[in-house]
Amino acid sequence: MVEAAKSLFLILSALFPIVDPLGGSPIFLSMTQDYSPATRKELSWRIAMNSFFLLAGSYFIGTYILRFFGISIPVVQVGGGLIVVSNGWTLLKRGNYGQKEVAQNVVPQDPYGDAFYPLTLPLTVGPGSISVALTLGANAPYHQGLHWWSILTAFIGCVLLAGSIYLCYSFADRLGRVLGTTGMTVILQLTSFLLVCIGVQIVWNGVSALLKSLPAGTP
């Protein structure tokens, strides 16, 4: 039981700061400001479910999928980090919260078309979260045998993370009303800048790992 508690704490402490649903809620609200509250809640639920399957899939089978295609984690970090930088830079250039550029991309017939990309991947569960989940899964004890407590702990951890995403996103409109347009603009700009920085850091981690894997040159 103690080992299960330690494993759960490790999963939550490693993934929650990277997923950061609190920091992502202003971006989510900015990209869905023209939706009704009911549609936004349904979209929050879909993002939470997508995030759960991404995190659980990365934890349990991610390493096998990458091994099958011959893709290394550093390559995932470089490719995914570039996507994070691109999305963060796009949000940063949009300027004030409430600008109309988002509304032009809304498709009324399919308000859930962006639920997976880009709202789930990479804005909520990005390459950083996936790489951490892959690393945690690769070192999980269930690889050495059947450990039900390890599987159950990982499942509970992913459920808790998905629940936090749903709560933060579904109540993002209330946060917007409390902070107002100016407050949301400040938070959105700061979050967008941090998103760019996180993307650069992810790319650098991947590039550093790839450089270290190169054969040493002859003196």
N, C-alpha and C positions, 0 to 999 in steps of 0.2 A: 504493500500500500504506500509506503514511504517512497519507494522507487517510482511508482506511478505518479505521485504528487510532484516529485522532482522533475520527471519527464514532462508533465503538463506545464509546470512553471517554465521549463527551458523553452518549450515550443512557443508559449505565449510571450515570454520576454524577448525571444529572438525575432518573432514575426510581427507582433503588434506595433512596435515603433516604426517598422518599415512599411507595413500596410497603411498605418496612420489614418484611420477613417475620420478622425476629428479634423486633421489638416486637409483631407480630401473633400470634405463636405462643402466648403465654399466653391471649389471648382465644379463639383457636381451641381450645385445650385445655379451657378453661372451658366452652365451648359443646358440646364433644363428649366430656366426661369419662365419660359412661355408655356410650360405644361401645367395642367390642373394639379391640385394637391393629390387627388386620387391616382392620377397617372404617374405622378412622381413617386408615390408610395409603392405602386406596382413595379415601377422601374427599379426602385431601391431593393425590392424583394428579389427581382431577377438578377441584379448585380450581386447581391449577397449569395444567391444560389450559385451563380457562375464562379464567384470567388471561392466558395467552399469546394467545388469540384476541381478548380485549378490547384488550390493548395493541397487538397487530399491527393489528387492525382500526381502532383509533383513529389509529394512525400512518399507515396507508396510505389508508384511505377515510373516516376520521372527518370530515374537513373537507367532503367532498362530501355526506355524509349530512346534516350540519347545514345546509349551504347549501340542500339540496333541501327541507328542512322549514322553512327560514327561522329556524333557531335559532342564536343567537350563543353563543360560548364563555362570556362572562360569565353568560348565563342558565343554562348548564349548571353553572357554578360555584355559583350561588346555590341552584339546586334540589338539586344533589348535596351541597353543603355542609350544607344543612338535614337531609338524610338522615344524614350523618355525625354531626352534632350529636345527632340523635335516638337513633342507635344507641349512641354514646358515653355519653349520659346514662342510657340504659336499663342499660347494663353497670355504670355507676358506682353506680346505686341498688341494684343487686343485692347489693352489700356483699362478703362474704367469698367467696373461691374455694371452690367445692364446694357452693354453695347449691342447693336443690332446684328452683328455679324453672325452670332449664334443662331438667331431666329431665321436667317436665310438658309441655314443648313437643315432646318427642321422639316421632316416629311410628315404631314398631318395623318396620312393614311397608315403610317407605321411609326408610332412614337417610341417603340421599343427597338428600333433598328440599331441604335447605338449602345444597346445594353451590354453587349459583349465587347465590341471594339468601338470607341476607345474607352468607354466608361469603366469596364471591368479590367481589360487588358489594354494598355499598361497603366492607366491612371490609378486604379485601385490595387490590383495585384500585378505588379510589374516584374521585370527581370530580377530585381533585387530580392523580392519576396520569393520568387520561384527558385532562385539559386540557393537561398537559405533553406527553403523547404526541401530541395534536393539534397543538400548537405546533411540536414537533420535525418532525412529518410535513409541516406546511404550509411549513416552510422547508427541506425536504430537496431536494437537487439533482436528484432524479429527476423533479421537475416541469418542469425545463428540457430534458429529453431522457431517453434510456434510459441509466441509470447502474446497471449490474449490481452494482457494488461497494457502492453506497448501499443498494440493496434487500437484498443479502446481509448487510450489516452490521446493518441494522435487524432482520432475521430472527434473526441470531445473538444480538443484544442481548435480544430478547424471549425466546429460548430460555434464555439464561442467567438471566434474571430468573425465569422459570417454574421452572427447576431449583432456584434458591435458595428459592423458596416451598415447593416439594415437600420439600426437605431440612429446612427449619426446622419445617414443620408435622408431617411424619411422625415427627420425633424430639422433638416437643414433650412427649410423655409422659416421656421420659428427663429433660428439663429440669425437669419437675414433680417427679420423684422426687428429683432432686439438691437442689432448692430447698426442697421440703417445702410444706405447706399455707400456713404463714405467709409464706414467701418469695413463693409464687405469688400470694397475696392482695395483697401490697404491689405486685408488678409489675403485676397486673391493674388495681388501683386507679390506679396511676400512668399506665398505658397508656390506660385509659378516660378519665382526665382530659385526657391529651394528645390523645386522639381528639376530645374536645369542643372543645379549643382549635384543633386543626387544622380542624375543621368551621367554627368561627367565622371563622378566618382565610380559608378558602376563600370563605365567604359574603361577607366584607368585600372580598376581591379582586374578586369579581363585581359587588358593589354599586358599588364605586369605579369600575370600568370602565364600568358603565351610567351613572353620574352624569356621568362625563367625556364620554360620548357625547351628552348632552343639549345642545341648542342654547344658546348663551350668552344670558343675559337682557339686555335693553337697559338701559343705565345710566340 
